[in-house]
Amino acid sequence: MKRQMKAAIFSVMLVTLFMTGQQAMAQEDLEHEYLALLANEIEALKAILHKAELNQDKDARVKFQYDWLRSDLAQMKQGVLAHINAPRNQPRKVAPLKGEYRQ
């Protein structure tokens, strides 16, 4: 009876560890999906920025610095893509379990 209980507890622990790992991977994939969407939105902003620049008031006393905004958007997109494309950390090596606890 004790052996069955230990086996059941061990099985529950293994399933829990597996599910936690799967959830972490799914969460990371979801984050990457949203970051890719963000990079695409930044790219779409370039068209809006271009239209605004074409329609700027040439006689305005204070001019909007479109080049500065364009540069900042490019830098933000580069940072997002760098994070998405960075290699994922390799799992650390874990010592194997003995598995047999009886003498």
N, C-alpha and C positions, 0 to 999 in steps of 0.2 A: 504494500500500500504506500509506504514512504517513497519507494522508487518511482511509482506512478505519479505521485505528487511532485517529486523533484523533476521528473520528465515534463510534466505539464507546466510547471513554473518556468523551466528552461525554454520550453517552446513559446510560451507567452513572451518571455524576454526577447527571444530571437525575432519574433513577429513584430514586436514593438520597435526594436532597433531597425529592422528592415523598413517599416512604415515611416519612421522618422527620417531615415535617409532618403526615401522616395519623396516625402513631402518637401524636404530641403531642396532636392533637385528640381521639383516642380516649381517651387517658389523662385528659384534662381532662373529657371526658364521663363517664367512669367515676368520677372524683372527685366530680363533681356528683351522680351517681346515689347514691353512698354518703352524701354529705352530706344529700341529700333523705331518705334512709332514716333518718339520724340525727335529723333534724328531726321525722320521724314518730314515732320512738321516744321523743323528749322529750315529744311530745304525749301518747303513750300512758302515760307516767309520771304524768301529771296524774290519771288515773283511780285509779291505785294510791295516789298521794299522798292523794287524797280519801278513799279507804277507810281508810287508816291514820289519817288525822285523825279520822274518825268513831269509830274504835275506840281513841282515846288514853285513857290513864288520867287521869281528871279530878282525881284526888287525888295524882298524882305530884309529888314535891318538885321535880324538874327536868323542865321541859316542853320538848318538841321544838318548834322554831320553824318551823312549816309555812309560814307566810307568807314567811319568808326563803327557804326552799327553793323555793317557788313562784315568787318573784321571780327567783331565780338561774336557774331552768329557763327562764323566759320570756326572760331576757337571753341565755342561751346559744342558744336557738332563733332569736331575732332576729339574732344574729351569724351563725349558719349560713345563714339565709335571705338575709341581706344579701350574703354572699359568693356564694351561688348566683345571685342576681338581679343582681349587679353586671355592668355592660356589659363584654364582653370587649374587650381592647385591639385596636385596629385595627392591621393590619400597617403597618409603616413603608414609605415609598416607597423604591424601589430604582431607581437609574439603569439605563436599558435597556442591554443588551449590544450591542456593535457587530455581532458575529456574523461579520464578514468579517475575516480576519487576514492575508490575502495582498495584496501590492501588485502 
